[in-house]
Amino acid sequence: MATTEVDVLIIGGGSAGLCAGVWLAREGISYRILERRPGMLVNGQADGVQVRTVEVFESFGIAEELLKEAYHVLEATFWSDADADADADADTNGGEEGVEGPEGRSPGIRRTHSTPDTEAGLSHLPHVILNQARINALLTGEMTRASGDSNIEYGCHVQHVAVDAGPVDDPNAHCVTVTAVKDGAERVYKAKYALGSDGAHSQARKSLGFKMVGDSSDEVWGVMDVYPKTNFPDIRKKAIIKSESGNLLIIPREGDALVRMYINLSGGAAAAKDVTLAQLHEKARQIFRPYTVEFPETVWWSAYVIGQRLADAFHAHHRVFLSGDACHTHSPKAGQGMNVSLQDGYNIGWKLAAVLRGRAAPALLETYVLERQATAADLIDFDRYWSKLFSTTGDRRGHGITADHFIKAGRYTAGLATRYRDSPVTAAAAGRPALAPKLTVGMRFPSTRVVRVGDARRTWLTRALRADSRWHLVAFGGDVQDCGAAERLQKLALDLEGLVRSFTPSECDPDSVFNIVLVLSSERAGVELEKLPEVFTPYTGRWKLKDILKVFVIDNESDYHTHGHAYEAYGIEPGRGALIVIRPDQYISRIGALDDVQGIHTFFSGFLTRYN
């Protein structure tokens, strides 16, 4: 029997596995994805694309098509029974008078509040809705573009996963064995590393003897994608309805008419199997009163019991790692599932690439478990809280989800609340975080408007921090026309050149490991690129051309008040400056002074390979 050898074997072609695959494809790593489905996903159940996920797509350079096709969620509205106590929804500013139903009838639901879906200033990108099949297709397309092939084997049913513990300390050992069946024939795969990304019923997890720990509630929810014929005015907005008849969540889908509805039902696990589509339709009609709704077409529907479970282990010998639904399951109310799974792949993909290319020690992979296991536990806790709010019925005085709950949870539901603990790649305790008090080490680096000096283009700073496996060093150097700042910049350049020499192979471009970006507080006209140290405008590429697109100034020419100018947005004083270390996945590793490159040198010595 022939055996296939690869560096990384990914079990499951969902969002976690595909996102990791993009990193591997871009870095030229040998990988294979085993997917049990006979072909590409056609109709995915997930559809909410968090702000942070859109940022991930932008970092990969594939956000444009996503934003073009998707429905943009701009506003959320809240509805409750017209005869409910007014205080139930008056706990935030901005409450509205009730909206009368058709023909002036008042019994039934009324709009009590509306709010922007995403808080102003959280991100420069929106929350959108797009079918998971298209999300997967975009990721698959990027893998094919990067490596010439998606390397996905469809119709491949994994039977067993095992790790030979003997050679696990040898980084070159193919110590993971996976057996699978395709077209009736058994196949064997050997890999250095494997990802178990094969869903809630993960065969990888079962093979390793890991269990899902948690429980199910007695709450039953129905979900359906429908084309509704209705006079309800907010059918094309995200709408949360809570009434005596039950609770309902509206999520408009891509296009102009398709809508997803989540409907709270009574009963437990046994009752979920007995739910019919006719029951969902009738329940929705009751909740929408006094408005009318009919369903000319239902594209898809299901019923489920809310359950929150977490795997009791996330890795086997740090050679097989679980990701996505294989290690955490929860309700779909807050739109976290596909997004958190994708973030799992985004976290481990660059780390696998760094280890397999010899740029980092294998111990780097331990940070995946440290970071994503804690994130998954936080997700389960939040989902219990969020699901309980959605499921609350009856007396709503102080109960059920309100605009106030929604606003307070906004950062979490946008995917922007993750904060990684201190580790070899995240050092909140080191450096001088007070130099950038509006930034938080361990959290994702937020974007702000800047102007690129080389071509006078207004842009977002994070667009200079692409997901290309490089570490990003963003230096806030102040005003170069100030003598003191100019001297600091010259000293910084010398120190950075030493850092680059230490960790960059001699045959590689000087910016192949570190992407050094300079942000100045100067007026653009006062910045002379030819006078800046070469480390900020290096000669790179096949023809060794000078890269003049790494230098930026603050944007004084546009009105982007919600994001502020770069120095103001991050709380950095131009007279002192700061040096921000940002990971390949755009999370902040360290905040230091411009004269503390030695501290950064020590930081990278903890896990990166030294060449000089």
N, C-alpha and C positions, 0 to 999 in steps of 0.2 A: 504494500500500500504506500503510495507516494505521500511524502510529508512536505508541507509548505512552510517555509521559514520566513518570518517578518520581524521587524523590530517591535512593532506595536500591533496587537490584534484588538479590534474594537468589536464587542459583541452587542449588536443592536444599532440600527440606523436612525435613532430618534435625535432630538435636538442636542442632547449631551454628547453623544458619539460623533455627530456631524460637526459640531463646533470644535471639538478636539481635533477632528480630522483636518479641518482647515489649517490649524497651526502646523500639523505634521506635513501636510502637502506643501505648504509654503516653504518649509525648511528642508524639503527633500528627504524626509524620513520614510523608510520603508514601512508601510502600514496596510492593513486589510480590514474591511468592515463586513461582518457577517450579519445579514438581515433576513429574518424569517419570512417576511412578506415576499410575494412573487415579483414585485416591482416597486417603483416609487410610490410613496403615499399619495392617494388621490383626494381623500376627504379626511382631514385631521380633525380631532375633537377640540384641540386647543386653538385659540385664536387671538387672545389678548397679548399684545407685544408691549411690554413695559418700556418706560423711558430709558432705563439702563440697557435693555436689550437693543433698542434702537442705537444707542451710543456704541454698543459692541459692533453692530453692523457697520456703523460709520468708521470705526477703527479698522475694520477689514476692507473698507472701501466699497461696500455693497449696499449702502443705505439708500441710495438714490432710487433704485427700483422699488424697494420696500415702501418708501414714503409715497411714491407715485401711485402704487396700486392700493394702498391700505386706506381704511376709513380712519380719519383723525378724530380722536375723542377730545372734544374741547370743553364740554360742560356736563356736569352731573346735576340732575334734578331729584327732588325728594317729594314723595306723595304719601298722604295718609288719609284716613277717614275724615270726612268733612265735619262729623260730629264729635271727633276726638278732642280731648282737652287741648286748648291752644298752647298750653305750656309744653306739651310733648315735643313740639318742634320749634319752640321759640328760645332754645338754649344757645343760639348763636346769633350774631348780628346778620341782618340781611333777610330775615324771614319775610314772606310775602303774604298778602291777603289770599284767602282761598279762591281758587278758580272754579266758577260754577260750571256744572256739567251742561250738556246740550239742553236747549230750550229752558235754561234757567233753573233746572233741577239741581238741588243741593245735596241730597243723600249720596253717599259714596265717597270716592277719593277726591282730594284736592291737592294742588301743588303747594307745598309749604316753604320750600327753599330751593335755591339754585346756587351753584358755585363752580368756579373753574375746575376742570378735572385734575389739572396739575398746577400746583402752587407756582406763581410767577417767580422766576429766578432759580428754580430747582435744576433746570436743564435747558439747553438751547434746542432740544429736540422734543417732539411730542409723544404722547401715548397713542398708539394706533392699534387697529384691529386688522388682522390678515390671517387667512386660513393657514393652519400649520403645514399643509401640503406645499404651499408656496414658500413658507419659511424654509422648509427642508430643501426645496428645489434651489433656492438662492444659495444655501450653504453647499449643496452638492455641486452646483455650477462653479462656485469659487474653487472647490477642490479640484475639479476637472481642469479649470483654467490654470491652476498653479502647477499641477503635476501631469497633465495630459490624460488623466483617467481618474474617475471617482474612487476606484478600488473598492467598490461595493459588490459583494456577492449576494444576490437576492435568492430567495427560496432556500436559504441555508439554516437548518434547524440545529442549534447547538445542543449536544447531549450531555457533555461533561467538561468541567474545567478543573485542572489540577496544577499545583505548584510543587516542583522538586525542590525541597528546602536545602538540599546539600550545597548546590552552587549559587545560592542567592546572593552571596557576597561578591561574586564575580560579575561585574557590570556587563560583560560580553556574553554571559551564558543565556541560552534560550531555555529558561527553566519553567516556562508556562506551557502546558500542553492542553489543547482544546480539541475535542472530537465533535464532529458535526455530520449531519446527513443532508445530502442534496441530491435530488433526482433518484432517491433510493439507494445511493452509494455513500458509504462512510468515508469521511475525510479527516485527516489529522493536520493540525496546525501547531507549530512551535513558535513561541514569541519570547522576546526579552521582557515585555510588559503587556498587560492586557487590561482593558476597561470593560467592566460589566455594566453596560448601558442598555440592558434589555428589558426594562419596564418592571412593573409591579410584581409580575410573576417570574422574575429573573431566574433563569436556569443557572447563570453564573453564581448568584448568591446561594442558591440551594446546593449547588455542587460543593461550595466552600463550607457549608454547614452553618451559614449565618441565618439569623432569624429576624423577622420584622416584629418589633415590640410596640405595643400601643393598643388602641381599642376603637370600636365603632360606636357612634351614638345611635339613638333611635330616631334620628331625623332623616326623613326621606325627601329627596329633591328630584324633580323632573327637569329635564332640559330639552329644548327643542329649537331647531333652526327653521324659521317659518317666514312666509311672505304674508304679513298680516293686512287685512282690510279693516281699517279702524279710523275713528275720529279722535283718538287719543292724541293730543297735540305734541307730546314729547317722544313719539315713537322713533325718531331719528336722533335721540340723545340717550346718553347713559342715564337710566332712570331707576330709582329704588322706590318700590311701592310696598307699604305695610298697611294692612287693613284687617278688619275682623275676619275676612274670608281667607286670609293668608298673605304671604309675602312673595314678591316677584321682583326680579332684577332684569332689566332690559339692557342688552348690549347690541347696538347696531353693528352690522357686519359690512364688509367691503361691498361696493356697489351702492345703489340708491334705495334698495327695498328690503333686502334680506336682514332679518333680526334674530338674535338669539335671546331666548327667555329661560330664566331659571325660576322654578316654581316650588315653593315650600309645600310639602304634602304631610299628611299624618301617617303614622304607622312606623314599623321597624324594618329590619332586614328582610323578613319574609314578605312583607307587603310590597317592597320594591320590585319583586319579581312579578307581582300581580298588576302593577300599574299599566294602564292602557293609554294610547294616544288620545282617545276620546275623553278620558278623565282629565288629562292635561289641558285639552282645549276648554272643557267646561270650567275647570278651576280658574283658568285665565279669564274667562268671561266674567266670572263672579268677582274676581279681584279688580277688574277694570271698571266696574260699575261706578258712575252712571254712563261711562263711555261704552261703546260697543266695539266688539272685535270679532272677526271671523278669520278663518285660516284656509284660503283657497289652495295653498300648497304647504306641506311640511316636508322639508328636505331631509331632516334627520332628527331623531329623538332618542332619549334614554332616560332611565331612572336609576338612582343610586342612593346608597346610605353613606353619610359622612363618616369618614374614618381618618385618624391621624396615626401614622406608624413610622418608626425610625429603625433602620437596620442596627443590630447590636454590634456590628463591626463594619468598617468601611474599606478594609484592605486585607490582603493575605501576603505577609512577608514583604510588603511594599513593592510587590510585583504585579498583583491584581488589585485594581481599585474599582469600587462601585461608584456609580454616578446616576443622577436622575431618579426616576421612580424606582429603580432597583434598590435605593437606600432611603428614600423618603416619599411618603404618600400623604395626601391631604385633600381637602375639598377644593373645587375650582372657583370659589366665590371671589377671591381677591386677585385672580388671574396670575397666580404665582407658579403654577406647575411647569409649563414649558419654559418659562423664563428662568426659574431657579435651576432647572436641569441644564439649560444652555450655559448658565454661569458656571456650573460644575465643569463642563467641558472647556470653557474659556479659561478656567483656573488651571487645570492640569495640562492642557495642550502645550503651552509654552514651556512648562517645566519639563515635560517629557522630551521636548525638542532640545532644550538646553543640556540635559543630561546625555542624551544620545549623540549629540554633536561634540561632546567632551568639554563643553563650556562651563559646566557646573557639576558638582559632586552629586551622586545619587541621593544623598541625604536631603537634597532640595525637595524631593517628592514627598517627604514626610510632612511638609507644610500643607500639602493638599488636604490630608486628613485633618490636621489641626484646624484649618480654616473652614473647610466645607462641612465637616461634621458639626461644628458649632453653628454654622449658618443654617443647616438643616434643623437642628434642635430649636433655634429661634423661630424658624418657619412654622414648626409644629405648634409651638406655644401661641404664635400670632394667629394661626389658623383656627385654633380652638376658640380664641377670643372673638375673632371676626365671624366665624360660623355661628356662634351663639347669638351675636347681635342680629345677624340676618334671619335666624330662625325664630326670634322672639315674636310672639303674637299675643293676642288678648289685650290686657290692660297695658297700654303703651306709655303711661306716664313715667318718663325716665327710662324706658326700656326700648329695645330695638335700635337699629342703626339710624343715626341722625347726621345732619350736616356737620355737626361738631366732631363726631367720631370720624367721619370721612376725612375732614381736614387734618385732624391730628395724626391720622394714619397715612397721610398722603405720601410722606417720604418713603415709608415702608412699601406701600403698594406700587410706588414708582420704581422700586428696586434700588433705592439710593440710601438705604439705612445700614447696609452691611459694613461692619467695621472689623477688620482682621486683627487678631491679637498679636502681640510682639512675638517675633520668631526670627530666624536668620535673615529673612527677607523683609521684615517690617520692624522698624526700630523707633518706637515712640519715645522710649526712655533716653535715647541718645540724641545728639545734636541740640538744636535750639528751636523747638516748636514755636516759641513766643515770637519769633521773627515773622511768622505768617499765621497769626492767631485765628484767621477765618478758615484755615485749612485744618484737617484732622488726619494725622498719620494713621494708616490702616483703612482709610476710606477712599473712594474713588476721587480722582482729581477732577474738579468741576471746570467747565470751560468758561472763557470770557472773550470778549471782542478785542482783537488786536489788528494792527496793520503790518503787513510784511514789507520790510524795507526794500528788498530786492526788486519787487514789481509793483509796489504801492497798493497791493491788494488787501482789502478788508476781509478778515476771515476769523475763524474761531481757533483759539490756541490749541485745543486738543486735536485739531486736524493735522498738526505738526507732530503728533504723538501716535503714529500709526501702529497697529498690532503687527509688527514685523520681527518680533522676538528680541529687539534691542531694548536696553535700559535707557530711560530718558533722563537727562540731567538738565533741568530748566533753571538757568541763572538769571536772577533779577538784578541787573547790574547798575541800575540808577541812570543818571544823566551823564553821558560820556563827555559832555562839554564842561562838566565839573572836574577840576583837577584831581580831587580826592577820589572820585568815582573812577576816573580814567586809570589812576595808579592801581586801584583795587582790581580793576579788570585785567590789567597787564599781569599782576601777580597771580590772579585766578587762572589765566591762560597758561602760564608756566606750570602751575600745579596740575591742571587738567591734562596737559600734554604728558606729564609723568604718569598719571592715572591710565591714560589711553595706552601708553607703551607697556604698562604692567599687565594689562588684561586683554590685549588685542594681538592675535597672531601676526607676525611680521609680514606675512604674505597678503593680509587682508587690508581693506580700506580702513582709514583711521576712524571712521564712524560706523564700523560694522558691529561693534559691541555696545558703544555708547552713542546715543543720538543727543548731541549737545545743542540746546536751544537757548538763545540769548534774548531776553525781553528787557528793553530799555525804557526809561521814563522820558527820554529826550524827545524833542520835536523831530519828526521824520527828516526834515530838510537839514538838520544838524548832524545826521549820522552819515559818516563817510565809510562805506564798507571796506574800501581798499586799505584803510588805516586800522581796521580791527585785527586782532591777533588771528592767525590762521586757524587755530583750533575751532573758531566760530564760523569759519567759511572754508572748510577743508576741500582738498582736491580728491575727487572720488570717481568711481565708475571705470568703465573700459578705457575711456579717453582721458581719465584724470582731469576732469573739468572742475572748475571752482564752483562750489555749491554756495550760492548767495541767498538761499531761501530759508535759512535757519535763524535769521535775525528779525526781531519784531519790535514795534513800539506800541505804546498805548493808543487806543482809538479815540482821538479827540474830535473826529469828524462825523461820527454817527451818534444817534440817540438810542442807546441800548441800556436804559437806566436800570432795568431789572437785573442786569448782569454786571454793571459797573465797569470802570476801567480796570485793567489787570491788577495794578498795585492796590487799588481800593478794594477790589473784589476779594483779594486774598489777605488784606490787612498788612501789606508789606510797606515799610517806609523806604522811599527811594534813597534816602541818605545812608541807609544801612544795607539794604538789599537782602537777598536770601538765595540759597541754592537748594532746590527741591529735587529729591531723587524719586523717580516714578517708575514703577515696575512695567514690564511689557504689557500687562493687562490693565494699565492705567490706574492702579492703586498707589497711594502715596507710601513710600518706604521710609523716608527720612526727610527732615527739614533741618538745614544747617546754615551756618554763616558762610559768606563767600571766601573767608580765609581758613575754612576748616576742611579742605580737601583731604588732609591726612585722616580725619575722622571718617570720611567717605571711603578712603582707601582701606582702612581697617574694616569697615562694614562689608565691602565687596570681597575682602580676603576671607571672609567667613564661609563663602560658598562658591565663588567664581574661580575658574582655573587661571592661575598666573602663568604668563608666557615669558616675562622678562623680569 
